[in-house]
Amino acid sequence: MKNLDHSPDPNGSRLVVKNDKSLPYYGYFVVLFAFIIMVIQWGIFHSFGVYFKPMISEFGWTRALTSGAFSLAAILSGLVTAYMGWMNDKFGSRVVMSLCGLFLGLGCIFMSQTESLWNFYVYYGIIIGLAMSGGFIPLISTVTRWFTTDRGLMTGIVASGVGVGALVGPQISTRLLLYFGWRGSYLITGITALVAVVAAAQFLKNHSDHRDQRADDSLQPVSKPADTDHQSVYLRQALGSAQFWIFSLTGFCYGYTLFSLTVHVVPHAVDLGIMPKMAAGLLSTFGGLSIVGKIFFGKILDRINGKKTMFIGFSMMAIAFLTIVFAERTWTIFMSVGVFGFFYGACTVSHSPITATLFGLKSHGLIMGVFGISVTIGGAFGPFLAGAIYDQTESYRTAFAICAAVSVIGMIATSGLRQKRIQLLQPLKK
């Protein structure tokens, strides 16, 4: 076998001669297994509602108390995701996702043994909440590091795993519930998740620090490793830049609008006279089109950039909400939710590439994790305010009109983002 030629070219970049063109770029395997993990994790998380009534029937808990465990898991995962991003930067995605797979599997297995409310909150709210803290950003950050070209497309493919999980997870859980009850279903799910996620995580190698290498290219420039890239930005320097806070404002707007819609659009449709079973199909429409949107806009992002892609997403999300405000027919509601589901994917796939553009890759996972807190805050505040408005007005129209306005704020904030690395007042020190 020939040795790789690492001699520098006249411009100072190292060059790599590929020896075996028959071997596919390993980054594609990273995408595959990251997608598999994403489907499993979010499929389980989105299946919570399947077990809702069976657990209430057995224990006699109120809906508020039962929902509280899910809320705890969502909030905890959002807060801990920054730490998971740091761990991903320091130890790699194999370690992080193995740990998340362990938590997810054990959480579900423990759920099958639930006997009291505090059991429920510990097993689901804390253990599964910790597992979900690594359910998005570490995987997306890892894929971002592996690719320079096609970065948006690969990010979109992995991110679409959330939508796929939302589609297939509840269906599988429903069938398990019919045959094995909710305890047996959680036990089977936990064992499967433990084995599958931990096994898939072993294929998530650390990024190669190389630029995207293709089978038909015999000579490719190699980028500098992230640890020696002095243009990269540490978290403390990102926090000191206006760009980070503008970016975080877009994250708040994203979380606010996304969770307001997913929580309240079904009851809004029922209020308009749509049958409950048909209204529930709105979330399936949303989930299905979100899969397509994330992959489509991932490819579009590679041709334009993250800023323009996210601007498109927010602009169409605003239009979708305005349509929902005035919609009275079933097909109009479905169309509006479908438009939102398709175009919100443009924002989803933009977050990681924008982070890489503004701040580099050295602390990419940690910075994305802290950015994710703004999404969590928006996601917690939006549904609460929408519900409060409904309680006062007995209508969701004002709440969705506010969502349209928040989307416009997201557009304005996106316009303020740069398309290049932020300028440091002082160079990074080792």
C-alpha positions, 0 to 999 in steps of 0.5 A, a space after each residue: 500500500 502506498 504511503 500518504 503524501 503529506 508534503 505541503 503545496 505552494 500555498 501551504 496546505 497539506 495534500 493527501 493522495 488517496 490510495 484506495 478509491 473503492 473505499 467510501 468516505 467514512 463521514 457517510 457512515 457517521 451520517 448513517 449511524 447518527 441518523 439511526 440513533 436520532 430515529 431511536 431516541 426521538 421515536 421513544 421520546 415522541 411515544 410518551 403520549 401512547 402511554 399517557 392514558 394507560 398509566 393514568 388508568 393504573 395510578 389515578 394521577 392527574 393529567 397535569 402530574 403525568 405531563 409534568 414528567 415529560 416537561 421535566 425531561 424536556 427542560 432538563 435535556 435543554 439545560 444539560 445539552 450544553 454540557 453534552 456539547 462540551 463533552 462531545 468536543 472533548 471526548 468525542 461522540 462515541 463516548 457521549 452517545 454511548 452514555 446517552 444510549 445507556 441512560 435511554 435504555 435504563 430509563 425505559 427499563 426502569 419505567 417498566 418497574 414504576 410503582 409511584 409518582 416519584 419513580 415516574 419523575 426520576 425514571 422519565 423526567 431525569 434519566 430519560 431527560 439526561 439521555 435526550 440531552 445528547 439527542 440532537 446537538 452532539 450528533 449534528 455537531 459531529 456531522 458538521 465536523 466531518 463535512 465541508 462540502 455537502 455539510 447542509 445536506 448531511 446535516 439535514 439527513 441526520 436532523 430528519 431522523 427526528 421527524 422519522 422517529 415522530 412518525 414511526 415511534 408512536 406506531 411501534 409503541 402502540 402495537 407493543 402496548 396492545 400485546 405486552 401492556 405498557 410495562 412490557 412495552 417499556 421493557 422491550 423498548 429499553 432493551 432495544 434502545 440500550 443495545 441499538 444506540 450503544 452499538 451504533 455509537 461505536 461507529 461514530 468516530 471522531 472527525 478526521 480534521 480533513 476536508 471532504 474527500 471524494 472517491 473520484 478525487 485523487 488529490 485533496 487539500 486537508 484543513 487544519 485540525 480544529 485544535 490548531 485553528 486559531 480562528 476558532 472561538 472559545 465559548 467565553 469569546 462567543 458570549 462576548 460577541 453581539 453575533 452570539 446573542 443575535 443568533 440566540 434570539 433566532 433560537 428563541 423565536 424558533 423554539 417559541 413558534 415550533 412548540 406553540 404550534 405542535 402543542 396547540 394546533 390540534 386543540 385549535 383544529 378541534 375548536 374549529 369543528 374538525 374531528 379529533 382523529 382528523 385533527 391528530 393527523 395534523 401532527 403527522 402532516 407536520 412530521 412527514 413534511 418536516 423530513 422532506 424539508 430538512 433534507 431539501 433545505 440541507 441541499 439548498 444550504 450548500 448552494 447558498 448559505 445558512 443565513 439565507 436558508 434560515 431567513 427563508 424558513 422564518 419568512 414562510 413560517 410567518 406566512 403559515 401562522 397568518 394563514 392559520 389565524 384566518 383559516 376556517 376550513 380543514 384543507 386550509 389548516 392542513 396546508 398551513 401546518 404542512 407549510 410550517 413543517 416543511 419550512 421550519 426545517 430550513 431553520 433546523 438545518 441552519 443552526 449547526 453550519 451557522 455556528 461553524 461559520 461564526 465561531 469555528 469548530 474548536 468549541 462547536 458542540 459547546 457553543 451549540 449547546 449553549 445556543 440550544 438553551 435559547 431554543 429551550 426557553 422559547 419552547 417553554 415560554 411559547 406554549 405557556 403564553 399561547 395557553 394563557 391567551 386562550 384561557 383569557 380569550 377562548 381562542 387561539 387566533 391571537 396566540 398564533 398571530 403573536 407566533 407570526 410576529 415572533 417569526 418576523 422577529 426571527 427574520 430580522 434577527 437572521 438579517 443581522 447575522 454575518 456570513 464570516 467568522 467573528 473578529 476576536 479582540 485578542 488571539 486565542 491562547 493555548 
